[in-house]
Amino acid sequence: MLRHTVFRLNPCVQQATLSSAITRGFKAVADVEIDFNNRAVLKKYVGVDHLYKEQATKAKFIMSINSLLEAVKAVPKTAEYRKAIEATCQYRLRVCGENNSDAAVEEVLDAHLEELIVENKEELRLLPVLLDSKPWEVSSEYNVPVFDYVDASTILDKK
């Protein structure tokens, strides 16, 4: 895109724009051989939502899980939200206990630990809102709306 724009400009501006683009570091990542099986190298070049690899990521992840488990105890035991959070956290703790390396945990959970730590922090920020609104307390008179869906093929195949 930059190359096409540059050629439509005045030749003096062309050269200045092109050289400034090069000096700013428009280097292709393809110039570097990336091993897509090595998660540490992949994180270095690709980046995970602008999160950087830290030391003891697994320990921080376990701490964030434990703090989330502690905070969710304020939700009633019968609430499906609490059951889902506890089940997810217990599974992730079990995966952390069974795997020694960060890469192994990331492989089993199919996510980067840094992303999961942010996810736990966001869940902790959401919890006070849920405790205020109490979505698990639904009156017995509330009727859940039921929608009849029509298969699209029955409408589209009419000719």
CNS distance restraints for C-alpha pairs under 8 A (distance, minus, plus):
assign (resid   1 and name CA) (resid   5 and name CA) 6.38 0.50 0.50
assign (resid   2 and name CA) (resid   6 and name CA) 6.08 0.50 0.50
assign (resid   3 and name CA) (resid   7 and name CA) 6.48 0.50 0.50
assign (resid   3 and name CA) (resid  18 and name CA) 7.98 0.50 0.50
assign (resid   4 and name CA) (resid   8 and name CA) 6.99 0.50 0.50
assign (resid   5 and name CA) (resid   9 and name CA) 6.97 0.50 0.50
assign (resid   6 and name CA) (resid  13 and name CA) 7.95 0.50 0.50
assign (resid   6 and name CA) (resid  14 and name CA) 5.23 0.50 0.50
assign (resid   6 and name CA) (resid  17 and name CA) 6.99 0.50 0.50
assign (resid   6 and name CA) (resid  18 and name CA) 7.10 0.50 0.50
assign (resid   7 and name CA) (resid  11 and name CA) 7.88 0.50 0.50
assign (resid   7 and name CA) (resid  14 and name CA) 6.58 0.50 0.50
assign (resid   9 and name CA) (resid  13 and name CA) 6.27 0.50 0.50
assign (resid   9 and name CA) (resid  14 and name CA) 5.69 0.50 0.50
assign (resid  10 and name CA) (resid  14 and name CA) 5.89 0.50 0.50
assign (resid  11 and name CA) (resid  15 and name CA) 6.31 0.50 0.50
assign (resid  12 and name CA) (resid  16 and name CA) 6.44 0.50 0.50
assign (resid  13 and name CA) (resid  17 and name CA) 5.92 0.50 0.50
assign (resid  14 and name CA) (resid  18 and name CA) 6.04 0.50 0.50
assign (resid  15 and name CA) (resid  19 and name CA) 6.00 0.50 0.50
assign (resid  16 and name CA) (resid  20 and name CA) 6.00 0.50 0.50
assign (resid  17 and name CA) (resid  21 and name CA) 6.06 0.50 0.50
assign (resid  18 and name CA) (resid  22 and name CA) 6.30 0.50 0.50
assign (resid  19 and name CA) (resid  23 and name CA) 6.16 0.50 0.50
assign (resid  20 and name CA) (resid  24 and name CA) 6.06 0.50 0.50
assign (resid  21 and name CA) (resid  25 and name CA) 6.87 0.50 0.50
assign (resid  21 and name CA) (resid  26 and name CA) 6.20 0.50 0.50
assign (resid  22 and name CA) (resid  26 and name CA) 5.46 0.50 0.50
assign (resid  22 and name CA) (resid  27 and name CA) 7.61 0.50 0.50
assign (resid  27 and name CA) (resid  31 and name CA) 7.63 0.50 0.50
assign (resid  29 and name CA) (resid  45 and name CA) 7.41 0.50 0.50
assign (resid  30 and name CA) (resid  34 and name CA) 7.98 0.50 0.50
assign (resid  34 and name CA) (resid  41 and name CA) 7.05 0.50 0.50
assign (resid  34 and name CA) (resid  42 and name CA) 6.82 0.50 0.50
assign (resid  35 and name CA) (resid  41 and name CA) 6.97 0.50 0.50
assign (resid  35 and name CA) (resid  42 and name CA) 6.98 0.50 0.50
assign (resid  36 and name CA) (resid  41 and name CA) 7.83 0.50 0.50
assign (resid  36 and name CA) (resid  42 and name CA) 6.06 0.50 0.50
assign (resid  37 and name CA) (resid  42 and name CA) 7.88 0.50 0.50
assign (resid  38 and name CA) (resid  42 and name CA) 6.17 0.50 0.50
assign (resid  39 and name CA) (resid  43 and name CA) 5.99 0.50 0.50
assign (resid  39 and name CA) (resid 103 and name CA) 6.72 0.50 0.50
assign (resid  40 and name CA) (resid  44 and name CA) 6.34 0.50 0.50
assign (resid  40 and name CA) (resid  53 and name CA) 7.87 0.50 0.50
assign (resid  41 and name CA) (resid  45 and name CA) 6.53 0.50 0.50
assign (resid  42 and name CA) (resid  46 and name CA) 5.73 0.50 0.50
assign (resid  42 and name CA) (resid  47 and name CA) 7.43 0.50 0.50
assign (resid  43 and name CA) (resid  47 and name CA) 4.77 0.50 0.50
assign (resid  43 and name CA) (resid  48 and name CA) 6.31 0.50 0.50
assign (resid  43 and name CA) (resid  52 and name CA) 7.77 0.50 0.50
assign (resid  43 and name CA) (resid  53 and name CA) 7.38 0.50 0.50
assign (resid  44 and name CA) (resid  52 and name CA) 7.96 0.50 0.50
assign (resid  44 and name CA) (resid  53 and name CA) 7.97 0.50 0.50
assign (resid  47 and name CA) (resid  51 and name CA) 6.59 0.50 0.50
assign (resid  47 and name CA) (resid  52 and name CA) 7.13 0.50 0.50
assign (resid  48 and name CA) (resid  52 and name CA) 7.21 0.50 0.50
assign (resid  48 and name CA) (resid 112 and name CA) 7.64 0.50 0.50
assign (resid  48 and name CA) (resid 114 and name CA) 7.75 0.50 0.50
assign (resid  48 and name CA) (resid 115 and name CA) 7.34 0.50 0.50
assign (resid  49 and name CA) (resid 115 and name CA) 7.80 0.50 0.50
assign (resid  51 and name CA) (resid 114 and name CA) 6.61 0.50 0.50
assign (resid  51 and name CA) (resid 115 and name CA) 7.75 0.50 0.50
assign (resid  52 and name CA) (resid 114 and name CA) 7.68 0.50 0.50
assign (resid  53 and name CA) (resid  57 and name CA) 7.60 0.50 0.50
assign (resid  53 and name CA) (resid 114 and name CA) 7.34 0.50 0.50
assign (resid  56 and name CA) (resid  60 and name CA) 6.42 0.50 0.50
assign (resid  57 and name CA) (resid  61 and name CA) 6.07 0.50 0.50
assign (resid  57 and name CA) (resid 102 and name CA) 7.19 0.50 0.50
assign (resid  57 and name CA) (resid 113 and name CA) 6.65 0.50 0.50
assign (resid  57 and name CA) (resid 114 and name CA) 7.12 0.50 0.50
assign (resid  58 and name CA) (resid  62 and name CA) 6.21 0.50 0.50
assign (resid  58 and name CA) (resid  96 and name CA) 7.46 0.50 0.50
assign (resid  58 and name CA) (resid 102 and name CA) 5.90 0.50 0.50
assign (resid  58 and name CA) (resid 113 and name CA) 6.93 0.50 0.50
assign (resid  59 and name CA) (resid  63 and name CA) 6.22 0.50 0.50
assign (resid  60 and name CA) (resid  64 and name CA) 6.18 0.50 0.50
assign (resid  60 and name CA) (resid 117 and name CA) 7.46 0.50 0.50
assign (resid  61 and name CA) (resid  65 and name CA) 6.24 0.50 0.50
assign (resid  61 and name CA) (resid 113 and name CA) 6.60 0.50 0.50
assign (resid  61 and name CA) (resid 114 and name CA) 7.79 0.50 0.50
assign (resid  61 and name CA) (resid 116 and name CA) 7.23 0.50 0.50
assign (resid  61 and name CA) (resid 117 and name CA) 5.43 0.50 0.50
assign (resid  62 and name CA) (resid  66 and name CA) 6.19 0.50 0.50
assign (resid  62 and name CA) (resid  93 and name CA) 6.74 0.50 0.50
assign (resid  62 and name CA) (resid  96 and name CA) 7.61 0.50 0.50
assign (resid  63 and name CA) (resid  67 and name CA) 6.18 0.50 0.50
assign (resid  64 and name CA) (resid  68 and name CA) 6.17 0.50 0.50
assign (resid  64 and name CA) (resid 117 and name CA) 6.30 0.50 0.50
assign (resid  64 and name CA) (resid 120 and name CA) 6.18 0.50 0.50
assign (resid  64 and name CA) (resid 121 and name CA) 7.13 0.50 0.50
assign (resid  65 and name CA) (resid  69 and name CA) 6.15 0.50 0.50
assign (resid  65 and name CA) (resid  89 and name CA) 6.00 0.50 0.50
assign (resid  65 and name CA) (resid  93 and name CA) 7.50 0.50 0.50
assign (resid  65 and name CA) (resid 120 and name CA) 6.69 0.50 0.50
assign (resid  66 and name CA) (resid  70 and name CA) 6.14 0.50 0.50
assign (resid  67 and name CA) (resid  71 and name CA) 6.14 0.50 0.50
assign (resid  68 and name CA) (resid  72 and name CA) 6.07 0.50 0.50
assign (resid  68 and name CA) (resid 120 and name CA) 6.68 0.50 0.50
assign (resid  68 and name CA) (resid 121 and name CA) 8.00 0.50 0.50
assign (resid  68 and name CA) (resid 123 and name CA) 7.55 0.50 0.50
assign (resid  68 and name CA) (resid 124 and name CA) 6.16 0.50 0.50
assign (resid  69 and name CA) (resid  73 and name CA) 6.74 0.50 0.50
assign (resid  69 and name CA) (resid  85 and name CA) 7.66 0.50 0.50
assign (resid  69 and name CA) (resid  86 and name CA) 6.42 0.50 0.50
assign (resid  69 and name CA) (resid  89 and name CA) 7.04 0.50 0.50
assign (resid  71 and name CA) (resid 124 and name CA) 7.29 0.50 0.50
assign (resid  71 and name CA) (resid 127 and name CA) 7.80 0.50 0.50
assign (resid  72 and name CA) (resid  82 and name CA) 6.29 0.50 0.50
assign (resid  72 and name CA) (resid  85 and name CA) 7.65 0.50 0.50
assign (resid  72 and name CA) (resid  86 and name CA) 7.91 0.50 0.50
assign (resid  72 and name CA) (resid 127 and name CA) 7.39 0.50 0.50
assign (resid  73 and name CA) (resid  77 and name CA) 7.69 0.50 0.50
assign (resid  73 and name CA) (resid  82 and name CA) 7.68 0.50 0.50
assign (resid  74 and name CA) (resid 131 and name CA) 7.77 0.50 0.50
assign (resid  75 and name CA) (resid  79 and name CA) 6.97 0.50 0.50
assign (resid  75 and name CA) (resid  82 and name CA) 6.23 0.50 0.50
assign (resid  75 and name CA) (resid 131 and name CA) 6.94 0.50 0.50
assign (resid  76 and name CA) (resid  82 and name CA) 7.24 0.50 0.50
assign (resid  77 and name CA) (resid  82 and name CA) 6.58 0.50 0.50
assign (resid  77 and name CA) (resid  83 and name CA) 7.29 0.50 0.50
assign (resid  78 and name CA) (resid  82 and name CA) 7.63 0.50 0.50
assign (resid  78 and name CA) (resid  83 and name CA) 7.58 0.50 0.50
assign (resid  79 and name CA) (resid  83 and name CA) 6.54 0.50 0.50
assign (resid  79 and name CA) (resid 136 and name CA) 5.78 0.50 0.50
assign (resid  80 and name CA) (resid  84 and name CA) 6.08 0.50 0.50
assign (resid  80 and name CA) (resid 136 and name CA) 7.57 0.50 0.50
assign (resid  81 and name CA) (resid  85 and name CA) 6.21 0.50 0.50
assign (resid  81 and name CA) (resid 136 and name CA) 7.86 0.50 0.50
assign (resid  82 and name CA) (resid  86 and name CA) 6.00 0.50 0.50
assign (resid  83 and name CA) (resid  87 and name CA) 6.01 0.50 0.50
assign (resid  84 and name CA) (resid  88 and name CA) 6.12 0.50 0.50
assign (resid  85 and name CA) (resid  89 and name CA) 6.06 0.50 0.50
assign (resid  86 and name CA) (resid  90 and name CA) 5.94 0.50 0.50
assign (resid  87 and name CA) (resid  91 and name CA) 6.13 0.50 0.50
assign (resid  88 and name CA) (resid  92 and name CA) 6.22 0.50 0.50
assign (resid  89 and name CA) (resid  93 and name CA) 6.08 0.50 0.50
assign (resid  90 and name CA) (resid  94 and name CA) 6.12 0.50 0.50
assign (resid  91 and name CA) (resid  95 and name CA) 6.24 0.50 0.50
assign (resid  92 and name CA) (resid  96 and name CA) 6.20 0.50 0.50
assign (resid  92 and name CA) (resid 109 and name CA) 7.58 0.50 0.50
assign (resid  93 and name CA) (resid  97 and name CA) 6.15 0.50 0.50
assign (resid  94 and name CA) (resid  98 and name CA) 6.19 0.50 0.50
assign (resid  95 and name CA) (resid  99 and name CA) 6.19 0.50 0.50
assign (resid  95 and name CA) (resid 105 and name CA) 6.36 0.50 0.50
assign (resid  95 and name CA) (resid 108 and name CA) 7.35 0.50 0.50
assign (resid  95 and name CA) (resid 109 and name CA) 7.81 0.50 0.50
assign (resid  96 and name CA) (resid 100 and name CA) 7.21 0.50 0.50
assign (resid  96 and name CA) (resid 105 and name CA) 6.00 0.50 0.50
assign (resid  99 and name CA) (resid 104 and name CA) 5.97 0.50 0.50
assign (resid  99 and name CA) (resid 105 and name CA) 5.94 0.50 0.50
assign (resid 100 and name CA) (resid 104 and name CA) 7.08 0.50 0.50
assign (resid 100 and name CA) (resid 105 and name CA) 7.69 0.50 0.50
assign (resid 101 and name CA) (resid 105 and name CA) 6.52 0.50 0.50
assign (resid 102 and name CA) (resid 106 and name CA) 6.14 0.50 0.50
assign (resid 102 and name CA) (resid 113 and name CA) 7.54 0.50 0.50
assign (resid 103 and name CA) (resid 107 and name CA) 6.02 0.50 0.50
assign (resid 104 and name CA) (resid 108 and name CA) 6.29 0.50 0.50
assign (resid 105 and name CA) (resid 109 and name CA) 6.09 0.50 0.50
assign (resid 105 and name CA) (resid 113 and name CA) 7.98 0.50 0.50
assign (resid 106 and name CA) (resid 110 and name CA) 5.42 0.50 0.50
assign (resid 106 and name CA) (resid 111 and name CA) 5.26 0.50 0.50
assign (resid 106 and name CA) (resid 112 and name CA) 5.42 0.50 0.50
assign (resid 106 and name CA) (resid 113 and name CA) 6.28 0.50 0.50
assign (resid 107 and name CA) (resid 111 and name CA) 7.03 0.50 0.50
assign (resid 111 and name CA) (resid 115 and name CA) 7.02 0.50 0.50
assign (resid 111 and name CA) (resid 116 and name CA) 7.12 0.50 0.50
assign (resid 112 and name CA) (resid 116 and name CA) 6.51 0.50 0.50
assign (resid 113 and name CA) (resid 117 and name CA) 6.13 0.50 0.50
assign (resid 114 and name CA) (resid 118 and name CA) 6.42 0.50 0.50
assign (resid 115 and name CA) (resid 119 and name CA) 6.14 0.50 0.50
assign (resid 116 and name CA) (resid 120 and name CA) 6.19 0.50 0.50
assign (resid 117 and name CA) (resid 121 and name CA) 6.31 0.50 0.50
assign (resid 118 and name CA) (resid 122 and name CA) 6.16 0.50 0.50
assign (resid 119 and name CA) (resid 123 and name CA) 6.22 0.50 0.50
assign (resid 120 and name CA) (resid 124 and name CA) 6.25 0.50 0.50
assign (resid 121 and name CA) (resid 125 and name CA) 6.32 0.50 0.50
assign (resid 122 and name CA) (resid 126 and name CA) 6.21 0.50 0.50
assign (resid 123 and name CA) (resid 127 and name CA) 6.19 0.50 0.50
assign (resid 124 and name CA) (resid 128 and name CA) 7.72 0.50 0.50
assign (resid 125 and name CA) (resid 129 and name CA) 7.86 0.50 0.50
assign (resid 126 and name CA) (resid 130 and name CA) 6.50 0.50 0.50
assign (resid 127 and name CA) (resid 131 and name CA) 6.13 0.50 0.50
assign (resid 128 and name CA) (resid 132 and name CA) 6.21 0.50 0.50
assign (resid 129 and name CA) (resid 133 and name CA) 6.28 0.50 0.50
assign (resid 130 and name CA) (resid 134 and name CA) 5.55 0.50 0.50
assign (resid 130 and name CA) (resid 135 and name CA) 6.77 0.50 0.50
assign (resid 138 and name CA) (resid 142 and name CA) 6.94 0.50 0.50
assign (resid 150 and name CA) (resid 154 and name CA) 7.60 0.50 0.50
assign (resid 151 and name CA) (resid 155 and name CA) 7.42 0.50 0.50
assign (resid 152 and name CA) (resid 156 and name CA) 6.07 0.50 0.50
assign (resid 153 and name CA) (resid 157 and name CA) 5.58 0.50 0.50
assign (resid 154 and name CA) (resid 158 and name CA) 6.80 0.50 0.50
